[in-house]
Amino acid sequence: MLPPQSYVNISFFQPPAFLMIGIPGLEAIHSWLAIPFSSMYTVALTGNCLILLAVKRTSSLHQPMYYFLSMLALTDAGLTLSTLPTTLAVLWFDYRLIGFNACLVQMFFLHSFSVVESSVLLAMSFDRFVAISNPLRYAVVLTNNVIVRIGLAIVARATLCLFPVPFLIKRLNFCPGDNILSHSFCFHPDVMRWACADITINICYGLYVVVSTGGIDSLLIILSYTFILRTVMGLASPRERIRALNTCVSHILAVFVFFVPGITMSMMHRFGRHLPHIVHALVAYAYLVIPPVLNPIIYGVKSKPIREAMLRMLRKKGQG
């Protein structure tokens, strides 16, 4: 780092690295917190990889619903890997530095996987709507070709939305000194607040991304379930109603697990800046770490075909 007396000669400054706090206020017990975090990351990666392998190796699961579940599992694995290296480095080894460019790369992938997850959950709600509202045309509407196109559109949407973000940060002049991040990863609102420049464009673009992805997706998911409920209420048999709704329970839980902390975090960054840093950090961890952990558990418990396929794979591995 440059000596303080040289700052006056610098018209444009970007820090060589950021310092990550981890969990503010709990630095003294980071080594203990590393154990549950390592366990959660292990569960997330193991569970989502099991889902991917189960769908790939079980022919009866080669259906649109499980293809979308595979997309969710792949996204959760990517989201986990986006935060795992720096989080465990901070908690286990007290290694808190992350290079400026490395921070921008992590930020891009972290936010991109979040947008992808939101989009996949929307696609899954459409899948449930078609399966319940028009079951006879389900296989005709959601062909393999259509599912591939939906997947490509989701990736393209996330890439195009998040591609400008690192460059919007790169153009900013930062305040010299220790640039401290209140997480163990690079989060866009957390990084841009250290700029000694007008960040109006960053704020507006960040708000646009949140509204145009998670905001619209959540509204469309609610709309899908409004149509689903109207269809279910029109079924004559109570047993058929319960059976139809049971196919949606796993997805509804996954939606709540992802969107509730996501919306809470977005609101806090705009209206809750007075809250302690530890509150912001915990909500961010709940948003980025908890969904990849819980989604395989939710689908493993609630979906009998997935549960049986995963158990078969574990038994084969145990026998092998």
N, C-alpha and C positions, 0 to 999 in steps of 0.2 A: 504494500500500500504506500502511496505517496506521502511524504511528510506534509504536515498541516500548512507550512508556510508556502507550499507550491500551489495550493488550491486557488489562490487569487489569479494565477496565470492560466487557469484552465477555463475555457469557455464551454466545453462539452465534456461531461464526465459520465462514464458508466463503470460501475464497480466490477472488479475482476471476479468477485464471488459474493454470494449472499450467505448470511449466517442463519441457520435454521434453529429455532428454539426447541422444537419438539412439542411438548405439552407444557404451556406456560404455567409456572407455579408448582409443577411436579418434577422439576429437573432432578431433584435429589433421589427420586425413586424410579428413574428411567430404566435402570437395569432390571428392576422388578416388573415394570410395565412391559418390558421386552418379551417376557414369557407369554402373557395372554395375546399380545399382538402377533408373535410368531405362530402361536396356535391358530389364531384366526386366519392368518395368511395361508397356513398349511391346509386348513379345512377348506378355504375358498378355492385354492388351486386343485386340491385333490377332488373335491366335490364336482367342480365344473369340468375337470378333465374326465371324470367318470361318466358324466352325462354325455359328453361328446363321444366317448368310446362306446357307450351303451347304445346311442342312436345309430352310430356308424355300423356296429356289428350285429344289430338286431333288426332283421328285415321287417318285422311287424311294426317297427317304429318309423319306418320310412313313409311318414305322412306329414302334411303341412304343419300341423300343430307341433310336432317334435323337431321339424326343421327349424322353426322359429325359436323353439327352446334351445336348440344347438347354437343359434346366433346369440341368444342371451347368454349362454354359458361361455361362449368364446369372448364376448364383450366383457363379461365379468372377470375372466382370466386376464384380459388385457388391462382392465382397470386396476386389478390387483398388482400386476407387474409394474404399472406406472408409478405406484407409490411405495412398493415394497423395498427397493434398494435404499432410498434415502431414509425412510422411516426406521428400518432396522439398523442402518448405520448410525443414526442418531441415538436410538435407544440402547443398542448393544455396545457400541464402540465409542459413543460420544463424539462421533465424527460429524461436525455440524456444517461444514462448508460445502457449497455447491457452486460450480462455475456459472458465470452469467449466461453463456450460450447453452450450457447443459440445462440450466433452469428453464430457458425458453423452450427447449425441446421437450422437457418433462411437462411443462405447462400445456403445450400443444396436444400431446398424447392424452394427458389426464382429462382435459376438457373435451377432446374429440371422442373419447370412449364414453364420457357422460352423455354427450349428444346422441351417440349411437345407441346407448342403452335406452334412452327416452324414445327414440325412433322404433327400436325393436319392440318395446312394450306397446307402442301404438299399433304396429303391425300385428302383434299377437291379439290385440282387442278386435281388430278387423277380422282375423282368423276366427275368433269365437263368434263374432256377429254372423259371418257367412255360415259357419257350422250349425248355428242354432236357428237362424232365420230362413235359410235355404239349404237344408242338408242334402237334398237330392242333387244339387248343383255344386256342392262343396269341392269335389275332386275336379270338376270341370273349370271352376273359377280359379282355384289355387293350384295350378299345374306347377311342375318343377321349373318350367321356364319363367313363369310369373314370379315364383319365389326367388329365383336367382336375380331377376330384375329388381325386385324389392330390396334384396340385400345390397346390390350394387348402388341403388339409389340412396340407401341409408348411408353407405360409406361416402358417397360423393357429397351428400348433404353435409355431413359432419366435417369433411375435409374443406369444402368451400367456405363453410361458416367460420371455421377456426383458423384457416390459413393466414388471414390478415393479422391475427392477434399478436404473434411474436414480433412481427414487423412494426406494429403500433407501439409495442414496448421498446423495441430497438431504437426508435427514433427519439426517445425521451432522454432528456438530460437529468441525471440523478444527483442527489445531494451526496457530496463526499462524506465519508465516515462509515461507521458500521451499519450496513443495511441488514436489518434483522427481520426475518420472516417468522410469523407467529404459528407456523406449522412445521412439519418435517417434510414438506414438499412445496413445490412452487405453484401457488394459486394466484390467478390473475389479479383479483382485487388486492391481495396481499402484496404483490410485487409492485403494482403501479402506484401505490400510495407513497412510495419512497422517492418518486420523481420530483425534481425541482422545476417543474414545467407545468403548463396547462394540460390537464389530463381529461378535458371535456370530451374529446373524441373517443378516448378509451372507455370512458364511462358510458357514453351513448352507444358505442358499438357493443360493449358488454351487455348492456340492457337489451339491445336489439337481438343479440344471440339468445339470451335467456327467454325473451318473449316469443321469438320466432321458432324456437325449438321446444323447450320444456313447456312454455306457456300454451302454445297452440296444441302440442301433443296431449297435454293433460285435458284440455277442453274437448278434443276429439275423442279421447278415451271415455270421458263422461258421456259424450253424445252417443258413442257406440253402445255403452251399457244402458243408456236410456232406451234405445231401439231394442236391445236384447231383452230388457225387462218387459217392454210392451209385447214382444213376441212370446215370452215365457208366460205372461199373464193370460195370453190367448189360448194356451194349451188346455185341453179339457181335463186331463188327468193330473191330480196333485203329484202323483209319483213321477210323471214326465217332467213336471215343473222342477221338482227337486233334483232329478237326474240332470236336467239341462243346466241348472244353476251350479251344481257340483263340479261341472267341467270348467267353470269360471273361477272357482275359489282360489286356486293356486295363482292365477294371473292377477286377481284382485289384490291378494296379499303382496305379490311382487311389486305391483304398482304403488301400494301404500309404503312399502319399505324403501322404495327409491324416491318417490316424489315428496313425501312428507318432510324428511330432512333436507331435501334439495330446495324446496320452497322456503322452509325455515331459514336455511343458510342465506338464500338470496335476499330475503327480507331483513335479516340481521345485518348484512353488509351495507344495506342502504339506510335502514332506520334504527339499527341497534349498535351503532358505533360506540356508544357509551358503556356497553356491556363489557365485563372483564374478558381479557384475551382467552382465558381458559374455556369460556363458554363458546366462543367462535371456533376454537380448536376442536372441542369435543363434537360440536355439530358437524364440522367438516369431516372428521373421522367417521361419524355415523353415516354421512352421505357417501363417502368413498370406500369405506372398508366393510361396513355392515351388509349392504345388499349382496356383494359377491359371496359372503359367508352364508347368508340366510336363504338365498334363492335355491341352491342345490338341496338344502334341507327341506324347504317348503315343497318343492316338486318331488323330492324323494319320499316325503311322508304322504302327500295328498294324491300323487299320481301313481296308481298301482302298476301300470306297465313300466314306468321309469324305475320304480322301486325294485320290481322283480328283475329287470334287466341289470341294474347296478349290483344287486345281490348275487346274480349269476356270475357276473364278471369277478366279483370279490372271491366267490367260492372257487372259481377256476384258478385264480391267481394263488389262492391258498393251497390248492391241490398240486399246482405246478411247482 
